[in-house]
């Protein structure tokens, strides 16, 4: 049943990815038109000295940049709107400060975010803007929570809660109750956290915010799971998962499967825990890939739009220059030669600038190639260093085993002496040394070094394995991969060279190797 569920999830992911790519293409094609529309409207407002309209257009430009992932451009346009002298204490300024605070909060600049939120709070209180006051208090509470100052976080969230109750704003009430539940969850008071999450759920079902509803259901399941109520926790988490599937919300779906993995792990159902975690990881990878593609496409579209705008402005200026030149040619025939000289110089400078620009671009490309070459050389040196370290470690292990074997043999020979107490002590020493020789700690450390250098070796080896390899056969594969001789391998494994030949023969039978192909060459090619 779990396999069919996994297949269904992956099917939904592929379908959503296909339509998501179509939407990304459409959105990217719309970036140019939106950019030029906003640019034209802003230029008109500036030319007409219409400050109020210019402020609105700067805000629209900032929102446009924020939605397309250009955070710096968004901050710049919000600050330009905030710098205008006309709006000093109104709801628009509150909105600007809240947006600037939100951007700084998203990049974890909590001190800067609090500065903007306090400014929004001060202006909201001065103009009796209750909604802005409530939003600012809630945002400040979130900042203090991130800084682990839970007392101040609860103080601001409770103030926000009273304001939203006064407004009868269900979205705000759901938001603040969820935030307070999150604070108590950070304080490990899971029962109180559950009560606030429950209140948040009662309010959010009265709204159309399905994403918040899914998030609250996940929080309810998490709080129940942390107090050991696994059955009720599973009910909430499954509700969140089903609602996320219905709304095609990949973020919440990934969170739901992650919570399901935690739940199954706590009840020792490790197979379901592993499968749920696999689904969660695949969804997260798809989300990150989609976000990266979308952001790159948006930024590229913004760059192309700006480039087109610059070309349009350049063409406009060139047309203006051409008109002036034509007018001068028509009106002043006498200075025709002078104008021709000016035009000649202009084109010459233009070509020189183009050559300089091409030279700079060539230098940039050469610098990039040189940088990549240096990075590749550094990687090659690092791999060589790790390989050398692993080989040295193998030789050290062989040398140690050789010495310990010699000591064990010497002490075994001493057991033939007649002193009874000496014989018993020597027997204990031989037993301890043999026990030390069989310890697995060094092999585990060796395997750790090996996997750092050849991370995909064992996965590739499994693809060519007919039946499961034993630990000793895996060790033999690793040592042969390091190009060690049979004598060196026998010394490390503490067996005879004849035993090595037998082990190699048995290993070949378990691997899909052609009869004429050498075992060592096969392992090197993996």
N, C-alpha and C positions, 0 to 999 in steps of 0.2 A: 504493500500500500504506500509505503514511504517512497519507493522508487517511482511510482506513478505520480506522486505529488511533486517530486523533484523534476520529473519530465515536464509536468504542467507548468511549473514555475519557470523553467528554462525556456519553454515555448512562449510564455507571456513576455519574458525579457527580450527574446529575439524579435517578437512582433512590435513591442514598444520601442525597441531600438530602431527598427525599420521606419516606423512612423515618426519617431523622434528625429531621425536623420532628415526625413522629408520636411518636418517642421523647422529644423535648423536651416535647411537650404532656403526655405521661404523667409524665415526671420532674417537671415543674412542678406537676402536680396532687398528686404525692406529697410535695412540700416541706412543705405545711401539716401533713399527718398526722405526718411525721417530726418536725417542729419541736415540735408540741404533745405528742407522745409523750416526746421528750427533756426538754421543759420540765416535764412532769408528774413524770417520774422524778427529775429534779434537785431539784425542790421537795420531793418525798417524802424524798429523802436528806438534804436540809438540815434539814427539820423533825424528822427522827429523829436528827440529829447523827451520821449515819453518814459519817465523813470519807473512808474508803476508797472507798465507793460514790460519794460526791460527786466525788472526784478522777476516777474512771472516767467519770462523766457529763460532767464538764467537758471531758475529752479527746474524748469522743464528740461533744459540741457543737462543739468546735474543729475536729475532722475534718469535721463536717457543714458548717460555715461555709467551711472551706478548699476543699472539693469544689464549693461553690456560688459561689466567687470572692469571698467576703467576707473578705479577708485580715486586715483590722484586727480584726474580730470573732474570727477564728481565733486571732490572736496574744493577744488579751485572755483568751480562755478557756484557752489553753495556760498563760499566766502565772498565772491563777487556780489551775489544777491544781498548778502548780509551787510556789505560795505556801503550800500546806497543810503543816503541820509533820510529819505522819506519814511520808511517803516522802522520805527524804533521800539514801539511797544504794541504789537498787535499779534493776531494768531499766526500770521505768516512768519514772523520772526521766531515764534515758538516752534513752528514746524521746521524752520531751518536749523535751529539749535538741536532739535531732536534728531534730525537726519545726520548732522555732523557727529553727534554723540553716538548714534547707531553705527556709523562707519568706523569710528575709533574703537567702539566696543567689539566690532567684528574682527578687527586686527589686534585685539587684546591690549589696546592702549587705554586701560581703564581710568587712569588719572586724567587724561585728556577728555575722555568720554564724560567723566563726572563734571568737569568744568562746563561743558556744553549743557548737560542735563540740569545743573544748578541754575544756569542762566535761563533756561526754558522755564524752570520752576519759578524763579523770581518774577519773570515777565507775566507768566500765567496768573500768579497771585495778585500782581498789580492791576491786571485788567479783568480779574474775576473770571478767568477762562478755566472752568472746572475740568473739562476734558483734557486740556493740556497739562493742568496740574496733576491729574491722576496718572497720565502717561509718564510724566517726568519723575514722579515719586516711584512708580514701578521700575522705571529704567535705573534709577539710582539704587534701588534695592538689589537689582541684578548685578550692578557693579560691585557693591559691597559684598555680595555673596561670592563673586569670583575672587575677591581679595580676602575671603574667609573672615570677614567682619560680620558675623551673623546677627549680632544685636542690632547694629545699624540697618542691616538688610531687612530684618523683621520690622523695624520701626517704620521705614519708608514703605514697605509693602502693605503694612496695616493702614497707613495713611491713604495709600492708593485705593485699598479695598473699601474704605468708608466713602471715598469720593465716587467710585464706580457704583456703590450701592445707592448713593444719592441720585446718580444719573440713571439708575436701572439699566446699565449697560451690561448685557449678558456676556458679550465678548470680553470686555474688560474684567468682569468678575471671574470668568473662567481662567483668563491669563494670570491674574493676581493670585487666585487660590492655588493654581498650579505652581507658581513661583514660590509661594510660602511652603507648599508641600516639598518642593525641591530643597529648600533651606533646611527643613526638619530632617529630610533624608540625609543631607550632608552632616547634620548633627547626630545621625544614627538613631533618631527618634522615629522609627518606622511606623509605629501605630498612629502618631499624630500626623505624620506625613500622609498616611493612607486616608485619614479623615479629610484633609484639605484636598487631596486628589479626588476624593469622592464628591466633595462640594463642587470642584471644578467640572466634573463630569455632568452634574445636574444642570449646570448653567450652559455648558457647551452644546448639549443636545437641543437646547432652545435656539441655537444659531445654525448657520449653514457652514460653519468652519469644521469640515470633516477631518482635515489634517490635524488640528489641535485635539479633536476627539480621539483619534487614533493614538496620538502621543500620550494623552492622559490615560487611556486604557493600558498602554505599555507601562506607564509609571505605577498604575494601580497593581498590575501584575508583579512588577518588580518589588514594590513595598510588601506585598503579601508573601512573596517568595523569601524575602529577607527575614521575615518573622517565622518561617517554617510552614506557612499555610499553602502547601504546594497545589492542592486541588483547586482552590479558589484562584490562585495565581494563574494556573493554566487556563481557566475560563476567560479571564481578562485578556491574556496574551493571545489566545485563539480568536477572540472577538476583534482585537486589533489587527491580527493578520488577515482575517476575512474581509474587514472593512478596507484595509490597504489594497487587497486584491481587487475589490469592487471599484475602488477609485483610481486604481493603477498608480498608487503612490509608492514609488520605489524606495524612497528614504525610509518611510515608516515600515515598509515590508522588510527591509533589511534589518531594522531595529527589532521587529517582531521575531524574526527567525533567530537573531542573536539571543533574545530573551528566552526563546524556546530551547536553544542549545544549553543555556545556563540551567533551565528547569530540568531538562532530561539528565544533565550531568549530576545535579544534586540528588535525583532519585535513582542514580546509578544505571540509567538506561543509556549507556554510552554510545550505542549504535545510532539511536535517534539524535543524540546530542551531536555526534560527529556529522551526520547528514544535515542537520539544521544549520550547523556552523558552516558547512560547505555551501549551502544555499545562500546564507547571509554573506559569506565572502564573495561569492560570484555576483550577487546583486550589488555589493559595495564596489567591486571592481568595475562593473558596468556603469554604475553611477559616476564614479571618478572619471572613467574614460569619456562618458558622454559630456560631463561638465567641462573636461579639458578641451574636448573637440569644440564644444559650443563657445567656450571662452576664446579659444584661438581663432575660431571663425569670426566671432564678434569683433575681436581686436583687429583682425586683418581687415574686416569690413570698415571699421573706423579709420584705420590707416589709409585704406584705399579712398575713402570718402574725403579725408583731409587732403590727400594727395590730389584728388580731382579738383577739390576747392582751390588748392594752391595753383594748379594749372589753369583753372578758369580765371582766377585773379590775374595771373601772369598774361594770359591771352587778352584779357580786358585791357590791361595796361599797355600791352603791345599795340592793340587796336587804337587806343587813345594816342599813343605816340605816332602811329601811322597817319591818323587823321590830322594831327598837328603838322606833321611833315608835308602832307598833301596841301593843307591850307597855306603853309609857308611857301610851297612851290608855286601855288596859284597866285598868291598876293605879291610875293617878292621874287621876281624873276632874277633880279640882280644878284641875290645871294644864293643862287642855285648851286654854285660850286661849293660854297661853304656848307650848305645843307648836305650835299653829296659826300663831302669829307666827313661830316658828323655821322652820317649813316654808315659810311665805311668803317669808321672807328667803332661805332656801336656794334656792328656785326663782328668785327675783329675781337672786341672785348668779349662778346658773347661766345665766340668759338674758344677763346682762351679760357673762359670760365668753364665751358663744357669739357675742355681738355683737362683742366685742373680737377674738375669733379670726377672725371673718369680715372684720373691718376689716384685721387683719394680712395675711390671705390676699389681700385686694383690693390692699393696698399692695405685696405681693410681685409680684402679677400686673402692676400698673402699672409697677413697677421693671423687670420682665423686658421688657415692651413698650418701655419707654424705652431699655433697653440694646440691644434688637434694632434700634430706630430709629436709634440712634447708630451701630451697626455698619453698617447699610445706608448711612447718609450717608457714613461713612468709605470704604466700598467705592466709592460713586459718585464721591467726590472723587479716590480713587486712580485709577479708570478715566479720569476726565477729565484728570488730570495726565499719565497715560501717553499718552493720545491727543494731548494738546497737545505732549508731547515728541516723539512720532513725526511730527507735522505739522511742527514746527520742524526736525526732522532732514531731512524731505523738502525743505523750503524751503532749508535749508542746502546740501543736495546739489545742488539746482537752481542756487542762486547760485554754488556752486563750479564746476559744469559750465559755467555761462555765462561766468565769468571766465576759466577755462582755455581755453574755445573762442575767446574774444576774443584772448587771448595767443597761441594757436596761429595764428590768422588773421593777427595782426600780424607774427609771426615769419615766417610763410609769405610775406608781402609783402616782407619784407626780403631774401628769398633772391634777388630780382631784381637786386640790386646786383652790381657786377662784382668786388668783392674776393673772391677764391677761398677764402681761409681763413675769412673771415667767413661766407661762404655755407655752408661745410661745418659750422661750429659751429652756425649757426642751424638747419641741417637736423637735426643731432643733438638740439638742444633741442626742435624740433617733434616729432621721433620720441618722445622721452622723455615729453613732455606728453601726446601721443596715447596712449602706452602707459599712463600714469597714469590717463587718462580711461576706459580700458577695464578697469581692475582690478575684480575681483569682490569684493574684501574688504568694500567699503562696502555693496554689495548684500547680502552675507551678513549683515553687522551689521544692516542695515535689516530683512531678513527675520526676524532674531531678535527685534527690537523688535516687529515686526508680529505674530508668533506669540504673544508674551506678552499682547498686547491681544485678539487674535482667534484663540485656540488651535484652534478647530474650523473655521476658514474654509476651509482647503485640503481637509479631509476632505469637507465639504459640497459644495465646488466639484467634486470628483471625481464625486459622485453625479449631477451634471447635465452631465457632459462626455461628448460623443459620441466624440471621439478625444483623444489625449494632447496637453496644452498645452505649448508651447515655453517656455523660461525667459523670453524677452522677453514672451510673452503672460501669464505668471504675474505679472511685474512690472507690466504694464499693469493687471491685475486688482487688485493691491494698491493702486496709486495711485488707481484709480477708486473703490475701497472707502473711501479717505481723503477722498473728495469733492473731489479736485483738478480744476481746469479742464483742458481740452485743451491750452491754452497752457502751463500749468505742467507738465503731463505731458510735452509735447514738449521743454520746456527740460531736464527731468530726464533723459529718455531720449536727448537730443541728436539729435532728428529733427524734421522739419517737421510743422506741424499737419495738412497733407494726409496725411502718413504715418500720423498718429494716427487719422485717419478710416478709412483703409484697414485699419489694424490692428484697430480696433473692429469693422469689418465682418467681417473674418476670424474674430475672436473669437466673434461672435454665431453664425457658422455652426458652430462647434465646441461650442456650448452649447445645451441644451434650453430655448430661450426662445421664448415666444409672439411672433408677429409684431408685435403692438401694444404689447408691453412694452418699456420702456427698459432698456438694458444697465446703467446706473448704479443704477437702482432695484432691478433683479434682484440685483446684487452686494450692495447694502445690506441686502437681506432675508435673505441667507445667514447 
